[in-house]
Amino acid sequence: MPHVIVKWYPGRSQDQKEALARAITDDIVAIGGCAERSVSVAIEEITPEDWPEAVYKPDILGKEDTLVRKPGYNPFDETT
């Protein structure tokens, strides 16, 4: 506890992924008051063409009640 999953487009280097995981871990430890050893971070790369069905529908639309920060886009709305 806790386990964080970051989903984003491919293209970041391993150094960038490790820096992000370090920053997330540091913030969870500082804000959440848990031990560093209890934090895990996974990064899943999702292609832009797969994003709407693989991420937006199940993780955003399907879990709006758990979102603390909602996105300012909708891939199914042609005006955004």
Secondary structure by P-SEA (a helix, b strand, c coil): cbbbbbbbbccccaaaaaaaaaaaaaaaaaccccccccbbbbbbbbcccccccccccccccccccccccccccccccccc
